[in-house]
Every structure is written in structure tokens, then in C-alpha cells.
Amino acid sequence: MDLVNENVVDPLTTFFKNSRMLVRKCQKPNYTEFTRAAFITLMGFLMMGFLGFFIKLIFIPINNVILGA
């Protein structure tokens, strides 16, 4: 029974205690935090999209020259 307590019960109880403490300390972001995070995410999407577009734009002619199509 001691082996079961060490390997199963004790880790589960510490996990649930830590999870409860985390949920109690968490709070929802206010409006400014949410808009800032959304804006930064949007900028990241746009930057990655433009980067991918320009890389594709550059490598299409290079690919055509290499393949001779």
C-alpha cells in the first residue's frame, strides 16, 4: 500500500493542489491587455504572411530558371 501511495496517490494530490492554486491566482485579462495581445498576434500573422509571400515571389523565377520551364 505504501508503494501505491508513493507512486499514484501522492503525485495526484500534489498535482490537484497545484492546479487549484493556479486557477485561484489566474484572472481574465482586462480590455487593454486583450487588445494589446490581439494586436501583437495580428502583427505577427501579417509579418509572417508578407515574409512568405516575398520569399515565394523571389524563388518562383529562380525555380523557373533552374528547371528551365
All heavy atoms as TSV, in Angstrom:
chain	resi	resn	atom	element	x	y	z
A	1	MET	N	N	0.821	-1.197	0.000
A	1	MET	CA	C	0.000	0.000	0.000
A	1	MET	C	C	0.862	1.257	0.000
A	1	MET	O	O	0.493	2.268	-0.576
A	1	MET	CB	C	-0.927	-0.059	1.221
A	1	MET	CG	C	-1.962	1.004	1.253
A	1	MET	SD	S	-3.115	0.734	-0.097
A	1	MET	CE	C	-4.167	2.101	0.104
A	2	ASP	N	N	2.008	1.188	0.632
A	2	ASP	CA	C	2.909	2.339	0.682
A	2	ASP	C	C	3.451	2.670	-0.710
A	2	ASP	O	O	3.620	3.829	-1.062
A	2	ASP	CB	C	4.059	2.044	1.650
A	2	ASP	CG	C	4.857	3.283	1.964
A	2	ASP	OD1	O	4.231	4.378	2.043
A	2	ASP	OD2	O	6.084	3.171	2.118
A	3	LEU	N	N	3.696	1.618	-1.502
A	3	LEU	CA	C	4.187	1.818	-2.868
A	3	LEU	C	C	3.133	2.520	-3.723
A	3	LEU	O	O	3.462	3.406	-4.527
A	3	LEU	CB	C	4.547	0.458	-3.478
A	3	LEU	CG	C	5.190	0.475	-4.850
A	3	LEU	CD1	C	6.552	1.162	-4.763
A	3	LEU	CD2	C	5.340	-0.920	-5.406
A	4	VAL	N	N	1.866	2.168	-3.536
A	4	VAL	CA	C	0.775	2.807	-4.280
A	4	VAL	C	C	0.660	4.274	-3.874
A	4	VAL	O	O	0.476	5.152	-4.728
A	4	VAL	CB	C	-0.558	2.055	-4.045
A	4	VAL	CG1	C	-1.723	2.806	-4.655
A	4	VAL	CG2	C	-0.477	0.652	-4.605
A	5	ASN	N	N	0.796	4.560	-2.599
A	5	ASN	CA	C	0.734	5.947	-2.139
A	5	ASN	C	C	1.865	6.781	-2.740
A	5	ASN	O	O	1.648	7.915	-3.157
A	5	ASN	CB	C	0.798	6.015	-0.609
A	5	ASN	CG	C	-0.541	5.736	0.028
A	5	ASN	OD1	O	-1.563	5.814	-0.629
A	5	ASN	ND2	N	-0.527	5.401	1.288
A	6	GLU	N	N	3.069	6.230	-2.774
A	6	GLU	CA	C	4.222	6.974	-3.310
A	6	GLU	C	C	4.102	7.223	-4.804
A	6	GLU	O	O	4.470	8.282	-5.301
A	6	GLU	CB	C	5.516	6.210	-3.035
A	6	GLU	CG	C	6.032	6.328	-1.635
A	6	GLU	CD	C	7.346	5.588	-1.460
A	6	GLU	OE1	O	8.016	5.334	-2.469
A	6	GLU	OE2	O	7.686	5.268	-0.310
A	7	ASN	N	N	3.639	6.229	-5.538
A	7	ASN	CA	C	3.660	6.309	-6.998
A	7	ASN	C	C	2.384	6.841	-7.628
A	7	ASN	O	O	2.421	7.337	-8.758
A	7	ASN	CB	C	3.959	4.933	-7.596
A	7	ASN	CG	C	5.368	4.482	-7.288
A	7	ASN	OD1	O	6.253	5.306	-7.107
A	7	ASN	ND2	N	5.566	3.191	-7.208
A	8	VAL	N	N	1.258	6.743	-6.938
A	8	VAL	CA	C	-0.007	7.144	-7.556
A	8	VAL	C	C	-0.689	8.265	-6.785
A	8	VAL	O	O	-1.014	9.313	-7.342
A	8	VAL	CB	C	-0.961	5.926	-7.689
A	8	VAL	CG1	C	-2.298	6.350	-8.265
A	8	VAL	CG2	C	-0.333	4.850	-8.539
A	9	VAL	N	N	-0.911	8.064	-5.520
A	9	VAL	CA	C	-1.745	8.980	-4.752
A	9	VAL	C	C	-1.027	10.303	-4.481
A	9	VAL	O	O	-1.598	11.382	-4.688
A	9	VAL	CB	C	-2.204	8.314	-3.431
A	9	VAL	CG1	C	-3.008	9.284	-2.592
A	9	VAL	CG2	C	-3.015	7.058	-3.735
A	10	ASP	N	N	0.212	10.254	-4.031
A	10	ASP	CA	C	0.936	11.483	-3.697
A	10	ASP	C	C	1.136	12.408	-4.905
A	10	ASP	O	O	0.884	13.615	-4.804
A	10	ASP	CB	C	2.275	11.153	-3.050
A	10	ASP	CG	C	2.115	10.568	-1.649
A	10	ASP	OD1	O	1.039	10.779	-1.046
A	10	ASP	OD2	O	3.064	9.911	-1.171
A	11	PRO	N	N	1.567	11.890	-6.060
A	11	PRO	CA	C	1.683	12.800	-7.211
A	11	PRO	C	C	0.345	13.398	-7.644
A	11	PRO	O	O	0.284	14.570	-8.034
A	11	PRO	CB	C	2.263	11.925	-8.318
A	11	PRO	CG	C	2.950	10.830	-7.619
A	11	PRO	CD	C	2.160	10.585	-6.374
A	12	LEU	N	N	-0.720	12.609	-7.559
A	12	LEU	CA	C	-2.034	13.127	-7.940
A	12	LEU	C	C	-2.500	14.222	-6.991
A	12	LEU	O	O	-3.035	15.247	-7.428
A	12	LEU	CB	C	-3.070	12.004	-7.987
A	12	LEU	CG	C	-3.034	11.109	-9.219
A	12	LEU	CD1	C	-4.036	9.981	-9.092
A	12	LEU	CD2	C	-3.292	11.904	-10.469
A	13	THR	N	N	-2.305	14.027	-5.698
A	13	THR	CA	C	-2.737	15.050	-4.752
A	13	THR	C	C	-1.930	16.327	-4.916
A	13	THR	O	O	-2.495	17.427	-4.874
A	13	THR	CB	C	-2.625	14.544	-3.304
A	13	THR	OG1	O	-1.290	14.110	-3.066
A	13	THR	CG2	C	-3.604	13.436	-3.031
A	14	THR	N	N	-0.632	16.227	-5.147
A	14	THR	CA	C	0.155	17.451	-5.358
A	14	THR	C	C	-0.244	18.129	-6.661
A	14	THR	O	O	-0.305	19.363	-6.724
A	14	THR	CB	C	1.661	17.153	-5.364
A	14	THR	OG1	O	1.954	16.166	-6.344
A	14	THR	CG2	C	2.124	16.684	-3.996
A	15	PHE	N	N	-0.553	17.333	-7.690
A	15	PHE	CA	C	-0.995	17.921	-8.957
A	15	PHE	C	C	-2.295	18.688	-8.773
A	15	PHE	O	O	-2.446	19.816	-9.258
A	15	PHE	CB	C	-1.169	16.827	-10.017
A	15	PHE	CG	C	-1.780	17.319	-11.286
A	15	PHE	CD1	C	-1.046	18.096	-12.173
A	15	PHE	CD2	C	-3.095	17.022	-11.594
A	15	PHE	CE1	C	-1.617	18.560	-13.338
A	15	PHE	CE2	C	-3.672	17.483	-12.757
A	15	PHE	CZ	C	-2.928	18.246	-13.641
A	16	PHE	N	N	-3.257	18.092	-8.051
A	16	PHE	CA	C	-4.536	18.765	-7.848
A	16	PHE	C	C	-4.390	19.995	-6.967
A	16	PHE	O	O	-5.034	21.021	-7.197
A	16	PHE	CB	C	-5.575	17.802	-7.282
A	16	PHE	CG	C	-6.095	16.837	-8.305
A	16	PHE	CD1	C	-5.986	15.475	-8.108
A	16	PHE	CD2	C	-6.682	17.282	-9.472
A	16	PHE	CE1	C	-6.448	14.580	-9.063
A	16	PHE	CE2	C	-7.159	16.405	-10.427
A	16	PHE	CZ	C	-7.037	15.047	-10.220
A	17	LYS	N	N	-3.525	19.944	-5.956
A	17	LYS	CA	C	-3.285	21.119	-5.120
A	17	LYS	C	C	-2.688	22.254	-5.949
A	17	LYS	O	O	-3.121	23.414	-5.858
A	17	LYS	CB	C	-2.327	20.777	-3.975
A	17	LYS	CG	C	-2.957	20.068	-2.824
A	17	LYS	CD	C	-1.910	19.835	-1.747
A	17	LYS	CE	C	-2.440	18.965	-0.633
A	17	LYS	NZ	N	-1.400	18.701	0.377
A	18	ASN	N	N	-1.681	21.918	-6.757
A	18	ASN	CA	C	-1.053	22.947	-7.598
A	18	ASN	C	C	-2.028	23.499	-8.632
A	18	ASN	O	O	-2.016	24.698	-8.932
A	18	ASN	CB	C	0.188	22.389	-8.291
A	18	ASN	CG	C	1.301	22.107	-7.320
A	18	ASN	OD1	O	1.370	22.698	-6.246
A	18	ASN	ND2	N	2.187	21.201	-7.689
A	19	SER	N	N	-2.872	22.644	-9.186
A	19	SER	CA	C	-3.856	23.094	-10.170
A	19	SER	C	C	-4.864	24.049	-9.535
A	19	SER	O	O	-5.214	25.074	-10.124
A	19	SER	CB	C	-4.590	21.902	-10.774
A	19	SER	OG	O	-3.686	21.070	-11.445
A	20	ARG	N	N	-5.340	23.722	-8.326
A	20	ARG	CA	C	-6.278	24.609	-7.638
A	20	ARG	C	C	-5.642	25.952	-7.327
A	20	ARG	O	O	-6.268	27.004	-7.487
A	20	ARG	CB	C	-6.766	23.951	-6.345
A	20	ARG	CG	C	-7.914	23.023	-6.577
A	20	ARG	CD	C	-8.559	22.484	-5.319
A	20	ARG	NE	N	-8.401	23.298	-4.146
A	20	ARG	CZ	C	-8.304	22.819	-2.920
A	20	ARG	NH1	N	-8.302	21.526	-2.711
A	20	ARG	NH2	N	-8.192	23.631	-1.887
A	21	MET	N	N	-4.381	25.951	-6.899
A	21	MET	CA	C	-3.693	27.216	-6.610
A	21	MET	C	C	-3.543	28.053	-7.877
A	21	MET	O	O	-3.730	29.268	-7.851
A	21	MET	CB	C	-2.312	26.948	-5.992
A	21	MET	CG	C	-2.400	26.505	-4.560
A	21	MET	SD	S	-0.848	26.194	-3.687
A	21	MET	CE	C	0.441	26.573	-4.770
A	22	LEU	N	N	-3.240	27.402	-8.997
A	22	LEU	CA	C	-3.085	28.124	-10.263
A	22	LEU	C	C	-4.404	28.751	-10.697
A	22	LEU	O	O	-4.442	29.928	-11.079
A	22	LEU	CB	C	-2.576	27.177	-11.347
A	22	LEU	CG	C	-2.476	27.768	-12.745
A	22	LEU	CD1	C	-1.345	28.774	-12.796
A	22	LEU	CD2	C	-2.288	26.682	-13.763
A	23	VAL	N	N	-5.497	27.994	-10.614
A	23	VAL	CA	C	-6.789	28.518	-11.048
A	23	VAL	C	C	-7.238	29.661	-10.145
A	23	VAL	O	O	-7.830	30.636	-10.605
A	23	VAL	CB	C	-7.837	27.377	-11.086
A	23	VAL	CG1	C	-9.237	27.914	-11.267
A	23	VAL	CG2	C	-7.493	26.402	-12.200
A	24	ARG	N	N	-6.948	29.588	-8.867
A	24	ARG	CA	C	-7.314	30.671	-7.959
A	24	ARG	C	C	-6.544	31.950	-8.262
A	24	ARG	O	O	-7.063	33.046	-8.110
A	24	ARG	CB	C	-7.043	30.270	-6.513
A	24	ARG	CG	C	-8.061	29.324	-5.962
A	24	ARG	CD	C	-7.769	29.036	-4.516
A	24	ARG	NE	N	-8.652	27.990	-4.027
A	24	ARG	CZ	C	-8.427	27.300	-2.930
A	24	ARG	NH1	N	-7.356	27.531	-2.204
A	24	ARG	NH2	N	-9.278	26.387	-2.549
A	25	LYS	N	N	-5.289	31.835	-8.667
A	25	LYS	CA	C	-4.477	33.019	-8.916
A	25	LYS	C	C	-4.710	33.624	-10.305
A	25	LYS	O	O	-4.390	34.780	-10.531
A	25	LYS	CB	C	-2.997	32.681	-8.769
A	25	LYS	CG	C	-2.637	32.286	-7.379
A	25	LYS	CD	C	-1.400	32.971	-6.948
A	25	LYS	CE	C	-1.025	32.474	-5.573
A	25	LYS	NZ	N	-1.003	33.524	-4.617
A	26	CYS	N	N	-5.230	32.833	-11.244
A	26	CYS	CA	C	-5.448	33.328	-12.604
A	26	CYS	C	C	-6.585	34.342	-12.627
A	26	CYS	O	O	-7.535	34.264	-11.861
A	26	CYS	CB	C	-5.795	32.182	-13.543
A	26	CYS	SG	S	-4.419	31.101	-13.875
A	27	GLN	N	N	-6.471	35.287	-13.551
A	27	GLN	CA	C	-7.550	36.246	-13.750
A	27	GLN	C	C	-7.674	36.537	-15.240
A	27	GLN	O	O	-6.729	36.360	-15.999
A	27	GLN	CB	C	-7.289	37.523	-12.983
A	27	GLN	CG	C	-6.041	38.252	-13.413
A	27	GLN	CD	C	-5.823	39.481	-12.568
A	27	GLN	OE1	O	-6.549	39.727	-11.640
A	27	GLN	NE2	N	-4.814	40.245	-12.904
A	28	LYS	N	N	-8.848	36.976	-15.618
A	28	LYS	CA	C	-9.073	37.311	-17.016
A	28	LYS	C	C	-8.348	38.605	-17.351
A	28	LYS	O	O	-8.227	39.494	-16.510
A	28	LYS	CB	C	-10.568	37.492	-17.282
A	28	LYS	CG	C	-11.355	36.224	-17.253
A	28	LYS	CD	C	-12.791	36.508	-17.621
A	28	LYS	CE	C	-13.605	35.246	-17.579
A	28	LYS	NZ	N	-15.007	35.498	-17.903
A	29	PRO	N	N	-7.876	38.729	-18.591
A	29	PRO	CA	C	-7.226	39.995	-18.964
A	29	PRO	C	C	-8.263	41.104	-19.106
A	29	PRO	O	O	-9.407	40.865	-19.497
A	29	PRO	CB	C	-6.580	39.678	-20.309
A	29	PRO	CG	C	-7.363	38.549	-20.848
A	29	PRO	CD	C	-7.832	37.762	-19.671
A	30	ASN	N	N	-7.855	42.326	-18.789
A	30	ASN	CA	C	-8.775	43.444	-18.990
A	30	ASN	C	C	-8.757	43.838	-20.468
A	30	ASN	O	O	-8.070	43.229	-21.286
A	30	ASN	CB	C	-8.437	44.620	-18.068
A	30	ASN	CG	C	-7.029	45.131	-18.269
A	30	ASN	OD1	O	-6.393	44.839	-19.268
A	30	ASN	ND2	N	-6.557	45.887	-17.297
A	31	TYR	N	N	-9.506	44.861	-20.809
A	31	TYR	CA	C	-9.683	45.218	-22.214
A	31	TYR	C	C	-8.367	45.612	-22.877
A	31	TYR	O	O	-8.074	45.195	-23.996
A	31	TYR	CB	C	-10.701	46.363	-22.320
A	31	TYR	CG	C	-10.976	46.786	-23.732
A	31	TYR	CD1	C	-11.770	46.002	-24.560
A	31	TYR	CD2	C	-10.429	47.954	-24.242
A	31	TYR	CE1	C	-12.023	46.382	-25.865
A	31	TYR	CE2	C	-10.668	48.335	-25.539
A	31	TYR	CZ	C	-11.466	47.553	-26.351
A	31	TYR	OH	O	-11.697	47.924	-27.638
A	32	THR	N	N	-7.554	46.408	-22.193
A	32	THR	CA	C	-6.304	46.868	-22.816
A	32	THR	C	C	-5.323	45.721	-23.000
A	32	THR	O	O	-4.652	45.643	-24.036
A	32	THR	CB	C	-5.656	47.973	-21.967
A	32	THR	OG1	O	-5.437	47.497	-20.650
A	32	THR	CG2	C	-6.530	49.202	-21.926
A	33	GLU	N	N	-5.234	44.816	-22.030
A	33	GLU	CA	C	-4.347	43.660	-22.196
A	33	GLU	C	C	-4.802	42.787	-23.355
A	33	GLU	O	O	-3.975	42.309	-24.144
A	33	GLU	CB	C	-4.317	42.825	-20.918
A	33	GLU	CG	C	-3.610	43.478	-19.765
A	33	GLU	CD	C	-3.753	42.674	-18.490
A	33	GLU	OE1	O	-4.666	41.810	-18.419
A	33	GLU	OE2	O	-2.968	42.922	-17.561
A	34	PHE	N	N	-6.113	42.581	-23.472
A	34	PHE	CA	C	-6.629	41.736	-24.544
A	34	PHE	C	C	-6.381	42.378	-25.911
A	34	PHE	O	O	-5.940	41.705	-26.845
A	34	PHE	CB	C	-8.122	41.484	-24.352
A	34	PHE	CG	C	-8.724	40.665	-25.446
A	34	PHE	CD1	C	-8.496	39.303	-25.510
A	34	PHE	CD2	C	-9.491	41.258	-26.430
A	34	PHE	CE1	C	-9.032	38.537	-26.523
A	34	PHE	CE2	C	-10.029	40.508	-27.451
A	34	PHE	CZ	C	-9.801	39.145	-27.497
A	35	THR	N	N	-6.645	43.687	-26.033
A	35	THR	CA	C	-6.446	44.331	-27.331
A	35	THR	C	C	-4.970	44.367	-27.694
A	35	THR	O	O	-4.617	44.191	-28.866
A	35	THR	CB	C	-7.022	45.757	-27.335
A	35	THR	OG1	O	-6.477	46.487	-26.238
A	35	THR	CG2	C	-8.528	45.730	-27.254
A	36	ARG	N	N	-4.091	44.558	-26.709
A	36	ARG	CA	C	-2.656	44.554	-26.990
A	36	ARG	C	C	-2.203	43.183	-27.484
A	36	ARG	O	O	-1.469	43.073	-28.474
A	36	ARG	CB	C	-1.870	44.951	-25.748
A	36	ARG	CG	C	-0.394	45.105	-26.018
A	36	ARG	CD	C	0.383	45.527	-24.792
A	36	ARG	NE	N	-0.151	46.761	-24.238
A	36	ARG	CZ	C	-0.374	46.961	-22.946
A	36	ARG	NH1	N	-0.104	46.008	-22.076
A	36	ARG	NH2	N	-0.845	48.103	-22.519
A	37	ALA	N	N	-2.662	42.115	-26.831
A	37	ALA	CA	C	-2.294	40.757	-27.244
A	37	ALA	C	C	-2.855	40.443	-28.633
A	37	ALA	O	O	-2.173	39.836	-29.463
A	37	ALA	CB	C	-2.783	39.745	-26.224
A	38	ALA	N	N	-4.089	40.872	-28.893
A	38	ALA	CA	C	-4.688	40.626	-30.205
A	38	ALA	C	C	-3.942	41.392	-31.296
A	38	ALA	O	O	-3.704	40.860	-32.387
A	38	ALA	CB	C	-6.158	41.024	-30.191
A	39	PHE	N	N	-3.548	42.627	-31.006
A	39	PHE	CA	C	-2.821	43.430	-31.988
A	39	PHE	C	C	-1.450	42.828	-32.280
A	39	PHE	O	O	-1.029	42.752	-33.444
A	39	PHE	CB	C	-2.671	44.866	-31.478
A	39	PHE	CG	C	-1.966	45.768	-32.438
A	39	PHE	CD1	C	-2.585	46.197	-33.591
A	39	PHE	CD2	C	-0.665	46.187	-32.185
A	39	PHE	CE1	C	-1.937	47.021	-34.481
A	39	PHE	CE2	C	-0.009	47.004	-33.063
A	39	PHE	CZ	C	-0.640	47.424	-34.224
A	40	ILE	N	N	-0.756	42.381	-31.247
A	40	ILE	CA	C	0.566	41.777	-31.451
A	40	ILE	C	C	0.440	40.485	-32.241
A	40	ILE	O	O	1.261	40.205	-33.132
A	40	ILE	CB	C	1.251	41.556	-30.085
A	40	ILE	CG1	C	1.638	42.903	-29.485
A	40	ILE	CG2	C	2.463	40.669	-30.216
A	40	ILE	CD1	C	2.124	42.828	-28.061
A	41	THR	N	N	-0.595	39.691	-31.965
A	41	THR	CA	C	-0.820	38.466	-32.725
A	41	THR	C	C	-1.123	38.782	-34.187
A	41	THR	O	O	-0.599	38.120	-35.097
A	41	THR	CB	C	-1.979	37.669	-32.108
A	41	THR	OG1	O	-1.695	37.424	-30.731
A	41	THR	CG2	C	-2.195	36.357	-32.821
A	42	LEU	N	N	-1.932	39.788	-34.427
A	42	LEU	CA	C	-2.246	40.202	-35.794
A	42	LEU	C	C	-0.992	40.654	-36.530
A	42	LEU	O	O	-0.781	40.293	-37.693
A	42	LEU	CB	C	-3.282	41.325	-35.776
A	42	LEU	CG	C	-3.654	41.914	-37.130
A	42	LEU	CD1	C	-4.412	40.888	-37.957
A	42	LEU	CD2	C	-4.459	43.172	-36.953
A	43	MET	N	N	-0.135	41.418	-35.852
A	43	MET	CA	C	1.103	41.873	-36.490
A	43	MET	C	C	2.004	40.687	-36.831
A	43	MET	O	O	2.640	40.660	-37.886
A	43	MET	CB	C	1.859	42.852	-35.579
A	43	MET	CG	C	1.170	44.175	-35.373
A	43	MET	SD	S	0.447	44.781	-36.797
A	43	MET	CE	C	1.348	45.788	-37.658
A	44	GLY	N	N	2.051	39.701	-35.949
A	44	GLY	CA	C	2.846	38.501	-36.226
A	44	GLY	C	C	2.326	37.755	-37.444
A	44	GLY	O	O	3.103	37.313	-38.296
A	45	PHE	N	N	0.991	37.609	-37.529
A	45	PHE	CA	C	0.409	36.950	-38.701
A	45	PHE	C	C	0.739	37.713	-39.979
A	45	PHE	O	O	1.096	37.116	-41.004
A	45	PHE	CB	C	-1.111	36.829	-38.549
A	45	PHE	CG	C	-1.553	35.584	-37.858
A	45	PHE	CD1	C	-2.021	35.641	-36.554
A	45	PHE	CD2	C	-1.507	34.368	-38.496
A	45	PHE	CE1	C	-2.444	34.511	-35.905
A	45	PHE	CE2	C	-1.925	33.211	-37.858
A	45	PHE	CZ	C	-2.388	33.285	-36.556
A	46	LEU	N	N	0.600	39.030	-39.937
A	46	LEU	CA	C	0.875	39.827	-41.132
A	46	LEU	C	C	2.340	39.746	-41.541
A	46	LEU	O	O	2.656	39.606	-42.734
A	46	LEU	CB	C	0.468	41.279	-40.893
A	46	LEU	CG	C	-1.033	41.543	-40.842
A	46	LEU	CD1	C	-1.306	43.000	-40.473
A	46	LEU	CD2	C	-1.685	41.189	-42.152
A	47	MET	N	N	3.232	39.844	-40.567
A	47	MET	CA	C	4.659	39.773	-40.887
A	47	MET	C	C	5.033	38.426	-41.483
A	47	MET	O	O	5.763	38.359	-42.479
A	47	MET	CB	C	5.498	40.046	-39.631
A	47	MET	CG	C	5.496	41.498	-39.223
A	47	MET	SD	S	6.271	41.837	-37.641
A	47	MET	CE	C	7.794	40.973	-37.735
A	48	MET	N	N	4.516	37.348	-40.910
A	48	MET	CA	C	4.817	36.018	-41.451
A	48	MET	C	C	4.197	35.830	-42.831
A	48	MET	O	O	4.800	35.217	-43.717
A	48	MET	CB	C	4.315	34.933	-40.499
A	48	MET	CG	C	5.078	34.875	-39.199
A	48	MET	SD	S	6.830	34.591	-39.414
A	48	MET	CE	C	6.823	32.888	-39.890
A	49	GLY	N	N	3.018	36.383	-43.043
A	49	GLY	CA	C	2.386	36.279	-44.354
A	49	GLY	C	C	3.159	37.023	-45.419
A	49	GLY	O	O	3.410	36.501	-46.511
A	50	PHE	N	N	3.568	38.270	-45.119
A	50	PHE	CA	C	4.357	39.027	-46.088
A	50	PHE	C	C	5.716	38.395	-46.329
A	50	PHE	O	O	6.211	38.362	-47.457
A	50	PHE	CB	C	4.527	40.477	-45.637
A	50	PHE	CG	C	3.323	41.325	-45.920
A	50	PHE	CD1	C	2.646	41.948	-44.894
A	50	PHE	CD2	C	2.861	41.492	-47.213
A	50	PHE	CE1	C	1.535	42.728	-45.136
A	50	PHE	CE2	C	1.746	42.260	-47.487
A	50	PHE	CZ	C	1.077	42.875	-46.443
A	51	LEU	N	N	6.332	37.865	-45.278
A	51	LEU	CA	C	7.616	37.203	-45.448
A	51	LEU	C	C	7.479	35.998	-46.366
A	51	LEU	O	O	8.284	35.810	-47.294
A	51	LEU	CB	C	8.164	36.785	-44.084
A	51	LEU	CG	C	9.532	36.149	-44.077
A	51	LEU	CD1	C	10.580	37.177	-44.470
A	51	LEU	CD2	C	9.839	35.587	-42.707
A	52	GLY	N	N	6.459	35.181	-46.139
A	52	GLY	CA	C	6.233	34.028	-47.006
A	52	GLY	C	C	5.913	34.435	-48.429
A	52	GLY	O	O	6.380	33.813	-49.387
A	53	PHE	N	N	5.135	35.513	-48.592
A	53	PHE	CA	C	4.792	35.991	-49.929
A	53	PHE	C	C	6.034	36.449	-50.683
A	53	PHE	O	O	6.239	36.090	-51.846
A	53	PHE	CB	C	3.786	37.138	-49.823
A	53	PHE	CG	C	3.485	37.794	-51.132
A	53	PHE	CD1	C	2.700	37.151	-52.076
A	53	PHE	CD2	C	4.003	39.038	-51.423
A	53	PHE	CE1	C	2.419	37.755	-53.288
A	53	PHE	CE2	C	3.732	39.652	-52.626
A	53	PHE	CZ	C	2.934	39.004	-53.567
A	54	PHE	N	N	6.889	37.221	-50.026
A	54	PHE	CA	C	8.081	37.728	-50.710
A	54	PHE	C	C	9.097	36.627	-50.983
A	54	PHE	O	O	9.752	36.639	-52.031
A	54	PHE	CB	C	8.713	38.868	-49.924
A	54	PHE	CG	C	7.929	40.145	-50.028
A	54	PHE	CD1	C	7.417	40.741	-48.895
A	54	PHE	CD2	C	7.686	40.731	-51.257
A	54	PHE	CE1	C	6.683	41.905	-48.992
A	54	PHE	CE2	C	6.949	41.892	-51.369
A	54	PHE	CZ	C	6.439	42.479	-50.225
A	55	ILE	N	N	9.216	35.670	-50.097
A	55	ILE	CA	C	10.114	34.547	-50.368
A	55	ILE	C	C	9.605	33.762	-51.563
A	55	ILE	O	O	10.382	33.386	-52.450
A	55	ILE	CB	C	10.255	33.655	-49.122
A	55	ILE	CG1	C	11.101	34.376	-48.071
A	55	ILE	CG2	C	10.870	32.313	-49.470
A	55	ILE	CD1	C	11.196	33.665	-46.757
A	56	LYS	N	N	8.305	33.536	-51.616
A	56	LYS	CA	C	7.737	32.824	-52.770
A	56	LYS	C	C	7.920	33.648	-54.045
A	56	LYS	O	O	8.233	33.113	-55.106
A	56	LYS	CB	C	6.253	32.564	-52.520
A	56	LYS	CG	C	5.626	31.684	-53.542
A	56	LYS	CD	C	4.938	30.555	-52.845
A	56	LYS	CE	C	4.326	29.668	-53.870
A	56	LYS	NZ	N	4.517	28.289	-53.543
A	57	LEU	N	N	7.746	34.967	-53.928
A	57	LEU	CA	C	7.900	35.851	-55.079
A	57	LEU	C	C	9.331	35.824	-55.612
A	57	LEU	O	O	9.555	35.880	-56.820
A	57	LEU	CB	C	7.510	37.273	-54.675
A	57	LEU	CG	C	7.240	38.277	-55.772
A	57	LEU	CD1	C	6.004	37.848	-56.555
A	57	LEU	CD2	C	7.025	39.637	-55.152
A	58	ILE	N	N	10.290	35.710	-54.732
A	58	ILE	CA	C	11.694	35.677	-55.145
A	58	ILE	C	C	12.060	34.315	-55.733
A	58	ILE	O	O	12.764	34.236	-56.746
A	58	ILE	CB	C	12.611	36.013	-53.946
A	58	ILE	CG1	C	12.461	37.487	-53.581
A	58	ILE	CG2	C	14.061	35.682	-54.249
A	58	ILE	CD1	C	13.115	37.860	-52.276
A	59	PHE	N	N	11.579	33.238	-55.138
A	59	PHE	CA	C	12.029	31.915	-55.557
A	59	PHE	C	C	11.274	31.344	-56.747
A	59	PHE	O	O	11.733	30.372	-57.338
A	59	PHE	CB	C	11.970	30.938	-54.380
A	59	PHE	CG	C	13.142	31.075	-53.482
A	59	PHE	CD1	C	13.054	31.756	-52.290
A	59	PHE	CD2	C	14.364	30.530	-53.850
A	59	PHE	CE1	C	14.140	31.892	-51.455
A	59	PHE	CE2	C	15.462	30.654	-53.027
A	59	PHE	CZ	C	15.358	31.339	-51.833
A	60	ILE	N	N	10.139	31.914	-57.152
A	60	ILE	CA	C	9.456	31.422	-58.343
A	60	ILE	C	C	10.310	31.621	-59.596
A	60	ILE	O	O	10.512	30.683	-60.374
A	60	ILE	CB	C	8.054	32.046	-58.484
A	60	ILE	CG1	C	7.096	31.416	-57.477
A	60	ILE	CG2	C	7.500	31.870	-59.898
A	60	ILE	CD1	C	5.726	32.047	-57.445
A	61	PRO	N	N	10.866	32.821	-59.853
A	61	PRO	CA	C	11.726	32.970	-61.032
A	61	PRO	C	C	12.995	32.134	-60.939
A	61	PRO	O	O	13.468	31.575	-61.949
A	61	PRO	CB	C	12.067	34.448	-61.071
A	61	PRO	CG	C	11.073	35.120	-60.215
A	61	PRO	CD	C	10.627	34.123	-59.217
A	62	ILE	N	N	13.573	32.016	-59.750
A	62	ILE	CA	C	14.772	31.207	-59.603
A	62	ILE	C	C	14.466	29.743	-59.911
A	62	ILE	O	O	15.251	29.064	-60.584
A	62	ILE	CB	C	15.340	31.364	-58.169
A	62	ILE	CG1	C	15.857	32.777	-57.965
A	62	ILE	CG2	C	16.436	30.349	-57.902
A	62	ILE	CD1	C	16.269	33.076	-56.551
A	63	ASN	N	N	13.324	29.271	-59.458
A	63	ASN	CA	C	12.913	27.900	-59.746
A	63	ASN	C	C	12.696	27.700	-61.253
A	63	ASN	O	O	13.067	26.661	-61.799
A	63	ASN	CB	C	11.624	27.595	-58.988
A	63	ASN	CG	C	11.710	26.287	-58.246
A	63	ASN	OD1	O	12.718	25.621	-58.289
A	63	ASN	ND2	N	10.634	25.942	-57.565
A	64	ASN	N	N	12.116	28.683	-61.898
A	64	ASN	CA	C	11.889	28.554	-63.348
A	64	ASN	C	C	13.203	28.530	-64.111
A	64	ASN	O	O	13.324	27.808	-65.099
A	64	ASN	CB	C	11.003	29.695	-63.845
A	64	ASN	CG	C	9.562	29.493	-63.435
A	64	ASN	OD1	O	9.152	28.391	-63.130
A	64	ASN	ND2	N	8.815	30.592	-63.403
A	65	VAL	N	N	14.179	29.295	-63.670
A	65	VAL	CA	C	15.477	29.294	-64.339
A	65	VAL	C	C	16.180	27.963	-64.125
A	65	VAL	O	O	16.750	27.382	-65.062
A	65	VAL	CB	C	16.359	30.458	-63.824
A	65	VAL	CG1	C	17.788	30.307	-64.273
A	65	VAL	CG2	C	15.781	31.777	-64.276
A	66	ILE	N	N	16.123	27.447	-62.917
A	66	ILE	CA	C	16.793	26.176	-62.621
A	66	ILE	C	C	16.142	25.019	-63.367
A	66	ILE	O	O	16.836	24.187	-63.962
A	66	ILE	CB	C	16.784	25.920	-61.093
A	66	ILE	CG1	C	17.698	26.906	-60.393
A	66	ILE	CG2	C	17.227	24.493	-60.787
A	66	ILE	CD1	C	17.633	26.844	-58.876
A	67	LEU	N	N	14.833	24.966	-63.383
A	67	LEU	CA	C	14.139	23.857	-64.036
A	67	LEU	C	C	14.011	24.062	-65.539
A	67	LEU	O	O	13.725	23.110	-66.268
A	67	LEU	CB	C	12.750	23.670	-63.426
A	67	LEU	CG	C	12.745	23.222	-61.952
A	67	LEU	CD1	C	11.304	23.132	-61.459
A	67	LEU	CD2	C	13.445	21.905	-61.778
A	68	GLY	N	N	14.161	25.281	-66.011
A	68	GLY	CA	C	14.091	25.539	-67.446
A	68	GLY	C	C	12.701	25.431	-68.007
A	68	GLY	O	O	12.529	25.112	-69.174
A	69	ALA	N	N	11.712	25.712	-67.192
A	69	ALA	CA	C	10.330	25.577	-67.662
A	69	ALA	C	C	9.859	26.830	-68.328
A	69	ALA	O	O	10.034	27.926	-68.027
A	69	ALA	CB	C	9.413	25.235	-66.490
